[in-house]
Amino acid sequence: MRKLLFLLCLLTFAQLSIAQEIMQFKVSKTYCIFNFMETMTSQQGVSSTLREYIVPKARKDSAFRVICSDFQNLKLNYYYQLDGYPANRKS
């Protein structure tokens, strides 16, 4: 009986230790800043509820508005012309 219980505990422990390694989450501080700035500058693909939460709190800060205008001047979406594709196919 003890051997069976030990084997069951060993198998459970092995399963849990393997399952922990399958998914790992990493928080990217750079991505968080870009997401925040995109939200503040009303770019596409951002959460409207997050924007409604952030904008009233940051609207009064003039230095932050300057940072937002500088961020809007960055060209983050580039159009690439790839040779070799048919003219009607989007690259």
PDB file with one MODEL, atoms N, CA, C and O in Angstrom:
MODEL        1
ATOM      1  N   MET A   1       0.814  -1.178   0.000  1.00  0.00           N
ATOM      2  CA  MET A   1       0.000   0.000   0.000  1.00  0.00           C
ATOM      3  C   MET A   1       0.876   1.268   0.000  1.00  0.00           C
ATOM      4  O   MET A   1       0.587   2.238  -0.700  1.00  0.00           O
ATOM      5  N   ARG A   2       1.953   1.231   0.803  1.00  0.00           N
ATOM      6  CA  ARG A   2       2.844   2.384   0.871  1.00  0.00           C
ATOM      7  C   ARG A   2       3.560   2.601  -0.464  1.00  0.00           C
ATOM      8  O   ARG A   2       3.780   3.736  -0.886  1.00  0.00           O
ATOM      9  N   LYS A   3       3.918   1.495  -1.118  1.00  0.00           N
ATOM     10  CA  LYS A   3       4.585   1.616  -2.407  1.00  0.00           C
ATOM     11  C   LYS A   3       3.651   2.256  -3.440  1.00  0.00           C
ATOM     12  O   LYS A   3       4.077   3.085  -4.244  1.00  0.00           O
ATOM     13  N   LEU A   4       2.405   1.872  -3.411  1.00  0.00           N
ATOM     14  CA  LEU A   4       1.423   2.433  -4.333  1.00  0.00           C
ATOM     15  C   LEU A   4       1.209   3.917  -4.061  1.00  0.00           C
ATOM     16  O   LEU A   4       1.135   4.717  -4.994  1.00  0.00           O
ATOM     17  N   LEU A   5       1.111   4.282  -2.805  1.00  0.00           N
ATOM     18  CA  LEU A   5       0.938   5.683  -2.432  1.00  0.00           C
ATOM     19  C   LEU A   5       2.175   6.501  -2.806  1.00  0.00           C
ATOM     20  O   LEU A   5       2.058   7.625  -3.293  1.00  0.00           O
ATOM     21  N   PHE A   6       3.362   5.927  -2.574  1.00  0.00           N
ATOM     22  CA  PHE A   6       4.602   6.606  -2.942  1.00  0.00           C
ATOM     23  C   PHE A   6       4.692   6.789  -4.457  1.00  0.00           C
ATOM     24  O   PHE A   6       5.091   7.852  -4.933  1.00  0.00           O
ATOM     25  N   LEU A   7       4.324   5.763  -5.206  1.00  0.00           N
ATOM     26  CA  LEU A   7       4.356   5.837  -6.663  1.00  0.00           C
ATOM     27  C   LEU A   7       3.362   6.881  -7.174  1.00  0.00           C
ATOM     28  O   LEU A   7       3.666   7.630  -8.103  1.00  0.00           O
ATOM     29  N   LEU A   8       2.198   6.925  -6.577  1.00  0.00           N
ATOM     30  CA  LEU A   8       1.194   7.917  -6.961  1.00  0.00           C
ATOM     31  C   LEU A   8       1.685   9.334  -6.663  1.00  0.00           C
ATOM     32  O   LEU A   8       1.507  10.232  -7.486  1.00  0.00           O
ATOM     33  N   CYS A   9       2.286   9.541  -5.523  1.00  0.00           N
ATOM     34  CA  CYS A   9       2.837  10.867  -5.176  1.00  0.00           C
ATOM     35  C   CYS A   9       3.979  11.237  -6.116  1.00  0.00           C
ATOM     36  O   CYS A   9       4.086  12.388  -6.538  1.00  0.00           O
ATOM     37  N   LEU A  10       4.825  10.278  -6.442  1.00  0.00           N
ATOM     38  CA  LEU A  10       5.944  10.523  -7.345  1.00  0.00           C
ATOM     39  C   LEU A  10       5.456  10.900  -8.742  1.00  0.00           C
ATOM     40  O   LEU A  10       5.994  11.821  -9.357  1.00  0.00           O
ATOM     41  N   LEU A  11       4.464  10.213  -9.236  1.00  0.00           N
ATOM     42  CA  LEU A  11       3.905  10.533 -10.549  1.00  0.00           C
ATOM     43  C   LEU A  11       3.221  11.895 -10.554  1.00  0.00           C
ATOM     44  O   LEU A  11       3.334  12.646 -11.522  1.00  0.00           O
ATOM     45  N   THR A  12       2.526  12.205  -9.497  1.00  0.00           N
ATOM     46  CA  THR A  12       1.879  13.514  -9.392  1.00  0.00           C
ATOM     47  C   THR A  12       2.914  14.622  -9.352  1.00  0.00           C
ATOM     48  O   THR A  12       2.752  15.640 -10.025  1.00  0.00           O
ATOM     49  N   PHE A  13       3.960  14.448  -8.587  1.00  0.00           N
ATOM     50  CA  PHE A  13       5.021  15.444  -8.507  1.00  0.00           C
ATOM     51  C   PHE A  13       5.707  15.625  -9.859  1.00  0.00           C
ATOM     52  O   PHE A  13       6.001  16.748 -10.267  1.00  0.00           O
ATOM     53  N   ALA A  14       5.958  14.513 -10.550  1.00  0.00           N
ATOM     54  CA  ALA A  14       6.597  14.594 -11.868  1.00  0.00           C
ATOM     55  C   ALA A  14       5.704  15.322 -12.857  1.00  0.00           C
ATOM     56  O   ALA A  14       6.190  16.137 -13.642  1.00  0.00           O
ATOM     57  N   GLN A  15       4.423  15.048 -12.833  1.00  0.00           N
ATOM     58  CA  GLN A  15       3.485  15.720 -13.735  1.00  0.00           C
ATOM     59  C   GLN A  15       3.435  17.213 -13.446  1.00  0.00           C
ATOM     60  O   GLN A  15       3.442  18.014 -14.381  1.00  0.00           O
ATOM     61  N   LEU A  16       3.386  17.601 -12.203  1.00  0.00           N
ATOM     62  CA  LEU A  16       3.325  19.018 -11.846  1.00  0.00           C
ATOM     63  C   LEU A  16       4.613  19.746 -12.208  1.00  0.00           C
ATOM     64  O   LEU A  16       4.570  20.901 -12.632  1.00  0.00           O
ATOM     65  N   SER A  17       5.735  19.099 -12.050  1.00  0.00           N
ATOM     66  CA  SER A  17       6.999  19.756 -12.374  1.00  0.00           C
ATOM     67  C   SER A  17       7.154  19.931 -13.880  1.00  0.00           C
ATOM     68  O   SER A  17       7.728  20.925 -14.325  1.00  0.00           O
ATOM     69  N   ILE A  18       6.660  18.996 -14.666  1.00  0.00           N
ATOM     70  CA  ILE A  18       6.701  19.133 -16.119  1.00  0.00           C
ATOM     71  C   ILE A  18       5.715  20.197 -16.576  1.00  0.00           C
ATOM     72  O   ILE A  18       6.033  20.996 -17.457  1.00  0.00           O
ATOM     73  N   ALA A  19       4.538  20.219 -15.995  1.00  0.00           N
ATOM     74  CA  ALA A  19       3.505  21.175 -16.394  1.00  0.00           C
ATOM     75  C   ALA A  19       3.924  22.609 -16.096  1.00  0.00           C
ATOM     76  O   ALA A  19       3.480  23.526 -16.788  1.00  0.00           O
ATOM     77  N   GLN A  20       4.745  22.827 -15.110  1.00  0.00           N
ATOM     78  CA  GLN A  20       5.179  24.175 -14.774  1.00  0.00           C
ATOM     79  C   GLN A  20       6.103  24.758 -15.834  1.00  0.00           C
ATOM     80  O   GLN A  20       6.181  25.979 -15.974  1.00  0.00           O
ATOM     81  N   GLU A  21       6.803  23.915 -16.579  1.00  0.00           N
ATOM     82  CA  GLU A  21       7.775  24.388 -17.548  1.00  0.00           C
ATOM     83  C   GLU A  21       7.173  24.623 -18.929  1.00  0.00           C
ATOM     84  O   GLU A  21       7.858  25.158 -19.801  1.00  0.00           O
ATOM     85  N   ILE A  22       5.936  24.248 -19.156  1.00  0.00           N
ATOM     86  CA  ILE A  22       5.337  24.381 -20.477  1.00  0.00           C
ATOM     87  C   ILE A  22       5.141  25.842 -20.843  1.00  0.00           C
ATOM     88  O   ILE A  22       5.483  26.235 -21.958  1.00  0.00           O
ATOM     89  N   MET A  23       4.613  26.645 -19.963  1.00  0.00           N
ATOM     90  CA  MET A  23       4.335  28.048 -20.259  1.00  0.00           C
ATOM     91  C   MET A  23       5.122  28.948 -19.322  1.00  0.00           C
ATOM     92  O   MET A  23       5.151  28.750 -18.107  1.00  0.00           O
ATOM     93  N   GLN A  24       5.752  29.934 -19.921  1.00  0.00           N
ATOM     94  CA  GLN A  24       6.456  30.933 -19.141  1.00  0.00           C
ATOM     95  C   GLN A  24       6.042  32.297 -19.653  1.00  0.00           C
ATOM     96  O   GLN A  24       5.946  32.507 -20.862  1.00  0.00           O
ATOM     97  N   PHE A  25       5.797  33.214 -18.752  1.00  0.00           N
ATOM     98  CA  PHE A  25       5.395  34.562 -19.110  1.00  0.00           C
ATOM     99  C   PHE A  25       6.526  35.521 -18.768  1.00  0.00           C
ATOM    100  O   PHE A  25       7.153  35.427 -17.713  1.00  0.00           O
ATOM    101  N   LYS A  26       6.762  36.430 -19.674  1.00  0.00           N
ATOM    102  CA  LYS A  26       7.794  37.426 -19.455  1.00  0.00           C
ATOM    103  C   LYS A  26       7.188  38.794 -19.719  1.00  0.00           C
ATOM    104  O   LYS A  26       6.567  39.013 -20.759  1.00  0.00           O
ATOM    105  N   VAL A  27       7.364  39.699 -18.794  1.00  0.00           N
ATOM    106  CA  VAL A  27       6.860  41.052 -18.950  1.00  0.00           C
ATOM    107  C   VAL A  27       7.953  41.893 -19.592  1.00  0.00           C
ATOM    108  O   VAL A  27       9.065  41.994 -19.072  1.00  0.00           O
ATOM    109  N   SER A  28       7.622  42.490 -20.721  1.00  0.00           N
ATOM    110  CA  SER A  28       8.570  43.342 -21.422  1.00  0.00           C
ATOM    111  C   SER A  28       8.264  44.792 -21.066  1.00  0.00           C
ATOM    112  O   SER A  28       7.201  45.311 -21.408  1.00  0.00           O
ATOM    113  N   LYS A  29       9.189  45.435 -20.387  1.00  0.00           N
ATOM    114  CA  LYS A  29       8.990  46.825 -19.989  1.00  0.00           C
ATOM    115  C   LYS A  29       8.903  47.738 -21.208  1.00  0.00           C
ATOM    116  O   LYS A  29       8.138  48.702 -21.212  1.00  0.00           O
ATOM    117  N   THR A  30       9.683  47.436 -22.238  1.00  0.00           N
ATOM    118  CA  THR A  30       9.653  48.233 -23.452  1.00  0.00           C
ATOM    119  C   THR A  30       8.289  48.148 -24.118  1.00  0.00           C
ATOM    120  O   THR A  30       7.733  49.164 -24.534  1.00  0.00           O
ATOM    121  N   TYR A  31       7.744  46.928 -24.222  1.00  0.00           N
ATOM    122  CA  TYR A  31       6.417  46.765 -24.818  1.00  0.00           C
ATOM    123  C   TYR A  31       5.356  47.476 -23.981  1.00  0.00           C
ATOM    124  O   TYR A  31       4.430  48.068 -24.535  1.00  0.00           O
ATOM    125  N   CYS A  32       5.478  47.426 -22.685  1.00  0.00           N
ATOM    126  CA  CYS A  32       4.510  48.103 -21.812  1.00  0.00           C
ATOM    127  C   CYS A  32       4.516  49.612 -22.055  1.00  0.00           C
ATOM    128  O   CYS A  32       3.459  50.243 -22.084  1.00  0.00           O
ATOM    129  N   ILE A  33       5.695  50.182 -22.227  1.00  0.00           N
ATOM    130  CA  ILE A  33       5.795  51.624 -22.480  1.00  0.00           C
ATOM    131  C   ILE A  33       5.192  51.960 -23.841  1.00  0.00           C
ATOM    132  O   ILE A  33       4.447  52.932 -23.961  1.00  0.00           O
ATOM    133  N   PHE A  34       5.507  51.164 -24.870  1.00  0.00           N
ATOM    134  CA  PHE A  34       4.935  51.420 -26.195  1.00  0.00           C
ATOM    135  C   PHE A  34       3.419  51.274 -26.180  1.00  0.00           C
ATOM    136  O   PHE A  34       2.719  52.073 -26.802  1.00  0.00           O
ATOM    137  N   ASN A  35       2.906  50.276 -25.485  1.00  0.00           N
ATOM    138  CA  ASN A  35       1.461  50.094 -25.392  1.00  0.00           C
ATOM    139  C   ASN A  35       0.819  51.280 -24.684  1.00  0.00           C
ATOM    140  O   ASN A  35      -0.235  51.756 -25.104  1.00  0.00           O
ATOM    141  N   PHE A  36       1.434  51.752 -23.631  1.00  0.00           N
ATOM    142  CA  PHE A  36       0.920  52.910 -22.897  1.00  0.00           C
ATOM    143  C   PHE A  36       0.909  54.150 -23.786  1.00  0.00           C
ATOM    144  O   PHE A  36      -0.077  54.888 -23.813  1.00  0.00           O
ATOM    145  N   MET A  37       2.003  54.382 -24.514  1.00  0.00           N
ATOM    146  CA  MET A  37       2.077  55.560 -25.379  1.00  0.00           C
ATOM    147  C   MET A  37       1.103  55.460 -26.552  1.00  0.00           C
ATOM    148  O   MET A  37       0.523  56.469 -26.953  1.00  0.00           O
ATOM    149  N   GLU A  38       0.914  54.276 -27.101  1.00  0.00           N
ATOM    150  CA  GLU A  38      -0.073  54.102 -28.164  1.00  0.00           C
ATOM    151  C   GLU A  38      -1.480  54.370 -27.635  1.00  0.00           C
ATOM    152  O   GLU A  38      -2.315  54.937 -28.340  1.00  0.00           O
ATOM    153  N   THR A  39      -1.733  53.971 -26.423  1.00  0.00           N
ATOM    154  CA  THR A  39      -3.035  54.241 -25.820  1.00  0.00           C
ATOM    155  C   THR A  39      -3.247  55.736 -25.632  1.00  0.00           C
ATOM    156  O   THR A  39      -4.335  56.248 -25.896  1.00  0.00           O
ATOM    157  N   MET A  40      -2.226  56.428 -25.184  1.00  0.00           N
ATOM    158  CA  MET A  40      -2.348  57.863 -24.952  1.00  0.00           C
ATOM    159  C   MET A  40      -2.493  58.667 -26.244  1.00  0.00           C
ATOM    160  O   MET A  40      -3.102  59.736 -26.241  1.00  0.00           O
ATOM    161  N   THR A  41      -1.944  58.164 -27.335  1.00  0.00           N
ATOM    162  CA  THR A  41      -2.006  58.901 -28.599  1.00  0.00           C
ATOM    163  C   THR A  41      -3.122  58.388 -29.495  1.00  0.00           C
ATOM    164  O   THR A  41      -3.159  58.728 -30.677  1.00  0.00           O
ATOM    165  N   SER A  42      -4.021  57.586 -28.969  1.00  0.00           N
ATOM    166  CA  SER A  42      -5.221  57.101 -29.667  1.00  0.00           C
ATOM    167  C   SER A  42      -4.899  56.367 -30.957  1.00  0.00           C
ATOM    168  O   SER A  42      -5.558  56.589 -31.973  1.00  0.00           O
ATOM    169  N   GLN A  43      -3.915  55.511 -30.936  1.00  0.00           N
ATOM    170  CA  GLN A  43      -3.597  54.739 -32.125  1.00  0.00           C
ATOM    171  C   GLN A  43      -4.492  53.515 -32.199  1.00  0.00           C
ATOM    172  O   GLN A  43      -5.123  53.134 -31.213  1.00  0.00           O
ATOM    173  N   GLN A  44      -4.541  52.905 -33.365  1.00  0.00           N
ATOM    174  CA  GLN A  44      -5.418  51.757 -33.576  1.00  0.00           C
ATOM    175  C   GLN A  44      -4.962  50.552 -32.771  1.00  0.00           C
ATOM    176  O   GLN A  44      -3.772  50.357 -32.522  1.00  0.00           O
ATOM    177  N   GLY A  45      -5.939  49.752 -32.371  1.00  0.00           N
ATOM    178  CA  GLY A  45      -5.630  48.504 -31.698  1.00  0.00           C
ATOM    179  C   GLY A  45      -5.398  48.615 -30.208  1.00  0.00           C
ATOM    180  O   GLY A  45      -4.897  47.671 -29.597  1.00  0.00           O
ATOM    181  N   VAL A  46      -5.746  49.733 -29.606  1.00  0.00           N
ATOM    182  CA  VAL A  46      -5.560  49.870 -28.162  1.00  0.00           C
ATOM    183  C   VAL A  46      -6.914  49.831 -27.473  1.00  0.00           C
ATOM    184  O   VAL A  46      -7.951  50.059 -28.097  1.00  0.00           O
ATOM    185  N   SER A  47      -6.890  49.551 -26.233  1.00  0.00           N
ATOM    186  CA  SER A  47      -8.102  49.418 -25.443  1.00  0.00           C
ATOM    187  C   SER A  47      -8.723  50.777 -25.157  1.00  0.00           C
ATOM    188  O   SER A  47      -8.061  51.671 -24.630  1.00  0.00           O
ATOM    189  N   SER A  48      -9.990  50.928 -25.504  1.00  0.00           N
ATOM    190  CA  SER A  48     -10.671  52.202 -25.240  1.00  0.00           C
ATOM    191  C   SER A  48     -10.908  52.398 -23.743  1.00  0.00           C
ATOM    192  O   SER A  48     -10.886  53.527 -23.255  1.00  0.00           O
ATOM    193  N   THR A  49     -11.134  51.305 -23.016  1.00  0.00           N
ATOM    194  CA  THR A  49     -11.352  51.451 -21.576  1.00  0.00           C
ATOM    195  C   THR A  49     -10.064  51.861 -20.860  1.00  0.00           C
ATOM    196  O   THR A  49     -10.099  52.630 -19.899  1.00  0.00           O
ATOM    197  N   LEU A  50      -8.935  51.347 -21.329  1.00  0.00           N
ATOM    198  CA  LEU A  50      -7.656  51.758 -20.754  1.00  0.00           C
ATOM    199  C   LEU A  50      -7.422  53.239 -21.027  1.00  0.00           C
ATOM    200  O   LEU A  50      -6.958  53.973 -20.154  1.00  0.00           O
ATOM    201  N   ARG A  51      -7.745  53.670 -22.236  1.00  0.00           N
ATOM    202  CA  ARG A  51      -7.597  55.085 -22.585  1.00  0.00           C
ATOM    203  C   ARG A  51      -8.502  55.962 -21.718  1.00  0.00           C
ATOM    204  O   ARG A  51      -8.066  57.009 -21.238  1.00  0.00           O
ATOM    205  N   GLU A  52      -9.737  55.554 -21.514  1.00  0.00           N
ATOM    206  CA  GLU A  52     -10.656  56.322 -20.672  1.00  0.00           C
ATOM    207  C   GLU A  52     -10.159  56.405 -19.233  1.00  0.00           C
ATOM    208  O   GLU A  52     -10.459  57.367 -18.526  1.00  0.00           O
ATOM    209  N   TYR A  53      -9.416  55.422 -18.807  1.00  0.00           N
ATOM    210  CA  TYR A  53      -8.871  55.416 -17.447  1.00  0.00           C
ATOM    211  C   TYR A  53      -7.641  56.318 -17.338  1.00  0.00           C
ATOM    212  O   TYR A  53      -7.462  57.015 -16.339  1.00  0.00           O
ATOM    213  N   ILE A  54      -6.789  56.299 -18.380  1.00  0.00           N
ATOM    214  CA  ILE A  54      -5.515  57.007 -18.311  1.00  0.00           C
ATOM    215  C   ILE A  54      -5.642  58.493 -18.631  1.00  0.00           C
ATOM    216  O   ILE A  54      -5.068  59.325 -17.928  1.00  0.00           O
ATOM    217  N   VAL A  55      -6.384  58.837 -19.680  1.00  0.00           N
ATOM    218  CA  VAL A  55      -6.391  60.206 -20.202  1.00  0.00           C
ATOM    219  C   VAL A  55      -6.783  61.256 -19.167  1.00  0.00           C
ATOM    220  O   VAL A  55      -6.070  62.253 -19.053  1.00  0.00           O
ATOM    221  N   PRO A  56      -7.854  61.104 -18.414  1.00  0.00           N
ATOM    222  CA  PRO A  56      -8.196  62.162 -17.445  1.00  0.00           C
ATOM    223  C   PRO A  56      -7.110  62.415 -16.396  1.00  0.00           C
ATOM    224  O   PRO A  56      -6.969  63.534 -15.903  1.00  0.00           O
ATOM    225  N   LYS A  57      -6.358  61.392 -16.063  1.00  0.00           N
ATOM    226  CA  LYS A  57      -5.317  61.551 -15.044  1.00  0.00           C
ATOM    227  C   LYS A  57      -4.077  62.253 -15.595  1.00  0.00           C
ATOM    228  O   LYS A  57      -3.370  62.938 -14.856  1.00  0.00           O
ATOM    229  N   ALA A  58      -3.811  62.083 -16.900  1.00  0.00           N
ATOM    230  CA  ALA A  58      -2.592  62.638 -17.477  1.00  0.00           C
ATOM    231  C   ALA A  58      -2.836  63.904 -18.290  1.00  0.00           C
ATOM    232  O   ALA A  58      -1.878  64.519 -18.759  1.00  0.00           O
ATOM    233  N   ARG A  59      -4.061  64.301 -18.465  1.00  0.00           N
ATOM    234  CA  ARG A  59      -4.396  65.448 -19.307  1.00  0.00           C
ATOM    235  C   ARG A  59      -3.832  66.756 -18.752  1.00  0.00           C
ATOM    236  O   ARG A  59      -3.517  67.661 -19.525  1.00  0.00           O
ATOM    237  N   LYS A  60      -3.701  66.871 -17.468  1.00  0.00           N
ATOM    238  CA  LYS A  60      -3.264  68.120 -16.836  1.00  0.00           C
ATOM    239  C   LYS A  60      -1.762  68.351 -16.938  1.00  0.00           C
ATOM    240  O   LYS A  60      -1.301  69.481 -16.772  1.00  0.00           O
ATOM    241  N   ASP A  61      -1.008  67.320 -17.203  1.00  0.00           N
ATOM    242  CA  ASP A  61       0.451  67.405 -17.201  1.00  0.00           C
ATOM    243  C   ASP A  61       0.960  67.850 -18.572  1.00  0.00           C
ATOM    244  O   ASP A  61       0.856  67.103 -19.545  1.00  0.00           O
ATOM    245  N   SER A  62       1.512  69.064 -18.650  1.00  0.00           N
ATOM    246  CA  SER A  62       1.971  69.602 -19.932  1.00  0.00           C
ATOM    247  C   SER A  62       3.221  68.881 -20.435  1.00  0.00           C
ATOM    248  O   SER A  62       3.386  68.714 -21.644  1.00  0.00           O
ATOM    249  N   ALA A  63       4.090  68.458 -19.546  1.00  0.00           N
ATOM    250  CA  ALA A  63       5.296  67.735 -19.958  1.00  0.00           C
ATOM    251  C   ALA A  63       4.926  66.399 -20.589  1.00  0.00           C
ATOM    252  O   ALA A  63       5.566  65.958 -21.544  1.00  0.00           O
ATOM    253  N   PHE A  64       3.904  65.765 -20.059  1.00  0.00           N
ATOM    254  CA  PHE A  64       3.470  64.490 -20.622  1.00  0.00           C
ATOM    255  C   PHE A  64       2.848  64.693 -22.005  1.00  0.00           C
ATOM    256  O   PHE A  64       3.019  63.852 -22.888  1.00  0.00           O
ATOM    257  N   ARG A  65       2.139  65.785 -22.198  1.00  0.00           N
ATOM    258  CA  ARG A  65       1.580  66.081 -23.529  1.00  0.00           C
ATOM    259  C   ARG A  65       2.695  66.267 -24.554  1.00  0.00           C
ATOM    260  O   ARG A  65       2.545  65.874 -25.711  1.00  0.00           O
ATOM    261  N   VAL A  66       3.807  66.861 -24.141  1.00  0.00           N
ATOM    262  CA  VAL A  66       4.956  67.025 -25.043  1.00  0.00           C
ATOM    263  C   VAL A  66       5.520  65.654 -25.410  1.00  0.00           C
ATOM    264  O   VAL A  66       5.866  65.414 -26.566  1.00  0.00           O
ATOM    265  N   ILE A  67       5.611  64.770 -24.442  1.00  0.00           N
ATOM    266  CA  ILE A  67       6.105  63.413 -24.707  1.00  0.00           C
ATOM    267  C   ILE A  67       5.172  62.701 -25.684  1.00  0.00           C
ATOM    268  O   ILE A  67       5.634  62.002 -26.586  1.00  0.00           O
ATOM    269  N   CYS A  68       3.868  62.874 -25.508  1.00  0.00           N
ATOM    270  CA  CYS A  68       2.906  62.240 -26.412  1.00  0.00           C
ATOM    271  C   CYS A  68       3.033  62.785 -27.831  1.00  0.00           C
ATOM    272  O   CYS A  68       2.957  62.023 -28.795  1.00  0.00           O
ATOM    273  N   SER A  69       3.224  64.084 -27.967  1.00  0.00           N
ATOM    274  CA  SER A  69       3.383  64.653 -29.313  1.00  0.00           C
ATOM    275  C   SER A  69       4.685  64.180 -29.952  1.00  0.00           C
ATOM    276  O   SER A  69       4.723  63.943 -31.159  1.00  0.00           O
ATOM    277  N   ASP A  70       5.742  64.039 -29.175  1.00  0.00           N
ATOM    278  CA  ASP A  70       6.994  63.490 -29.704  1.00  0.00           C
ATOM    279  C   ASP A  70       6.820  62.038 -30.146  1.00  0.00           C
ATOM    280  O   ASP A  70       7.378  61.620 -31.161  1.00  0.00           O
ATOM    281  N   PHE A  71       6.053  61.281 -29.387  1.00  0.00           N
ATOM    282  CA  PHE A  71       5.807  59.883 -29.737  1.00  0.00           C
ATOM    283  C   PHE A  71       5.013  59.787 -31.036  1.00  0.00           C
ATOM    284  O   PHE A  71       5.259  58.891 -31.844  1.00  0.00           O
ATOM    285  N   GLN A  72       4.068  60.693 -31.245  1.00  0.00           N
ATOM    286  CA  GLN A  72       3.286  60.681 -32.477  1.00  0.00           C
ATOM    287  C   GLN A  72       4.153  61.008 -33.692  1.00  0.00           C
ATOM    288  O   GLN A  72       3.833  60.582 -34.801  1.00  0.00           O
ATOM    289  N   ASN A  73       5.232  61.747 -33.508  1.00  0.00           N
ATOM    290  CA  ASN A  73       6.115  62.088 -34.614  1.00  0.00           C
ATOM    291  C   ASN A  73       7.028  60.935 -35.029  1.00  0.00           C
ATOM    292  O   ASN A  73       7.642  60.984 -36.095  1.00  0.00           O
ATOM    293  N   LEU A  74       7.121  59.898 -34.193  1.00  0.00           N
ATOM    294  CA  LEU A  74       7.930  58.731 -34.551  1.00  0.00           C
ATOM    295  C   LEU A  74       7.239  57.954 -35.671  1.00  0.00           C
ATOM    296  O   LEU A  74       6.016  57.819 -35.677  1.00  0.00           O
ATOM    297  N   LYS A  75       8.016  57.454 -36.600  1.00  0.00           N
ATOM    298  CA  LYS A  75       7.466  56.624 -37.676  1.00  0.00           C
ATOM    299  C   LYS A  75       7.705  55.162 -37.307  1.00  0.00           C
ATOM    300  O   LYS A  75       8.772  54.607 -37.569  1.00  0.00           O
ATOM    301  N   LEU A  76       6.703  54.557 -36.701  1.00  0.00           N
ATOM    302  CA  LEU A  76       6.837  53.172 -36.258  1.00  0.00           C
ATOM    303  C   LEU A  76       6.244  52.183 -37.245  1.00  0.00           C
ATOM    304  O   LEU A  76       6.545  50.991 -37.178  1.00  0.00           O
ATOM    305  N   ASN A  77       5.401  52.659 -38.169  1.00  0.00           N
ATOM    306  CA  ASN A  77       4.793  51.792 -39.180  1.00  0.00           C
ATOM    307  C   ASN A  77       5.423  52.111 -40.525  1.00  0.00           C
ATOM    308  O   ASN A  77       5.179  53.168 -41.106  1.00  0.00           O
ATOM    309  N   TYR A  78       6.223  51.199 -41.002  1.00  0.00           N
ATOM    310  CA  TYR A  78       6.912  51.398 -42.263  1.00  0.00           C
ATOM    311  C   TYR A  78       6.230  50.591 -43.359  1.00  0.00           C
ATOM    312  O   TYR A  78       5.690  49.515 -43.104  1.00  0.00           O
ATOM    313  N   TYR A  79       6.257  51.111 -44.566  1.00  0.00           N
ATOM    314  CA  TYR A  79       5.753  50.395 -45.732  1.00  0.00           C
ATOM    315  C   TYR A  79       6.955  49.862 -46.495  1.00  0.00           C
ATOM    316  O   TYR A  79       7.852  50.619 -46.863  1.00  0.00           O
ATOM    317  N   TYR A  80       6.968  48.570 -46.726  1.00  0.00           N
ATOM    318  CA  TYR A  80       8.074  47.940 -47.431  1.00  0.00           C
ATOM    319  C   TYR A  80       7.639  47.572 -48.837  1.00  0.00           C
ATOM    320  O   TYR A  80       6.592  46.950 -49.019  1.00  0.00           O
ATOM    321  N   GLN A  81       8.414  47.939 -49.816  1.00  0.00           N
ATOM    322  CA  GLN A  81       8.187  47.526 -51.192  1.00  0.00           C
ATOM    323  C   GLN A  81       9.098  46.345 -51.482  1.00  0.00           C
ATOM    324  O   GLN A  81      10.319  46.491 -51.531  1.00  0.00           O
ATOM    325  N   LEU A  82       8.511  45.197 -51.669  1.00  0.00           N
ATOM    326  CA  LEU A  82       9.300  43.992 -51.918  1.00  0.00           C
ATOM    327  C   LEU A  82       9.259  43.659 -53.407  1.00  0.00           C
ATOM    328  O   LEU A  82       8.186  43.499 -53.990  1.00  0.00           O
ATOM    329  N   ASP A  83      10.404  43.561 -53.993  1.00  0.00           N
ATOM    330  CA  ASP A  83      10.494  43.231 -55.419  1.00  0.00           C
ATOM    331  C   ASP A  83      10.196  41.759 -55.629  1.00  0.00           C
ATOM    332  O   ASP A  83      10.496  40.928 -54.772  1.00  0.00           O
ATOM    333  N   GLY A  84       9.609  41.441 -56.765  1.00  0.00           N
ATOM    334  CA  GLY A  84       9.333  40.042 -57.087  1.00  0.00           C
ATOM    335  C   GLY A  84       7.904  39.616 -56.835  1.00  0.00           C
ATOM    336  O   GLY A  84       7.522  38.512 -57.223  1.00  0.00           O
ATOM    337  N   TYR A  85       7.099  40.453 -56.197  1.00  0.00           N
ATOM    338  CA  TYR A  85       5.702  40.131 -55.969  1.00  0.00           C
ATOM    339  C   TYR A  85       4.861  40.753 -57.076  1.00  0.00           C
ATOM    340  O   TYR A  85       5.213  41.809 -57.601  1.00  0.00           O
ATOM    341  N   PRO A  86       3.743  40.104 -57.438  1.00  0.00           N
ATOM    342  CA  PRO A  86       2.851  40.718 -58.414  1.00  0.00           C
ATOM    343  C   PRO A  86       2.318  42.055 -57.879  1.00  0.00           C
ATOM    344  O   PRO A  86       2.237  42.254 -56.667  1.00  0.00           O
ATOM    345  N   ALA A  87       1.956  42.971 -58.792  1.00  0.00           N
ATOM    346  CA  ALA A  87       1.548  44.321 -58.413  1.00  0.00           C
ATOM    347  C   ALA A  87       0.274  44.335 -57.567  1.00  0.00           C
ATOM    348  O   ALA A  87       0.124  45.193 -56.697  1.00  0.00           O
ATOM    349  N   ASN A  88      -0.637  43.405 -57.808  1.00  0.00           N
ATOM    350  CA  ASN A  88      -1.897  43.418 -57.056  1.00  0.00           C
ATOM    351  C   ASN A  88      -1.835  42.636 -55.747  1.00  0.00           C
ATOM    352  O   ASN A  88      -2.831  42.558 -55.028  1.00  0.00           O
ATOM    353  N   ARG A  89      -0.701  42.068 -55.437  1.00  0.00           N
ATOM    354  CA  ARG A  89      -0.553  41.327 -54.184  1.00  0.00           C
ATOM    355  C   ARG A  89       0.051  42.239 -53.116  1.00  0.00           C
ATOM    356  O   ARG A  89       1.058  42.907 -53.348  1.00  0.00           O
ATOM    357  N   LYS A  90      -0.583  42.253 -51.948  1.00  0.00           N
ATOM    358  CA  LYS A  90      -0.084  43.067 -50.849  1.00  0.00           C
ATOM    359  C   LYS A  90       1.112  42.396 -50.217  1.00  0.00           C
ATOM    360  O   LYS A  90       1.109  41.186 -49.991  1.00  0.00           O
ATOM    361  N   SER A  91       2.132  43.181 -49.933  1.00  0.00           N
ATOM    362  CA  SER A  91       3.327  42.607 -49.306  1.00  0.00           C
ATOM    363  C   SER A  91       3.301  42.827 -47.823  1.00  0.00           C
ATOM    364  O   SER A  91       4.224  42.414 -47.121  1.00  0.00           O
TER     365      SER A  91
ENDMDL
END
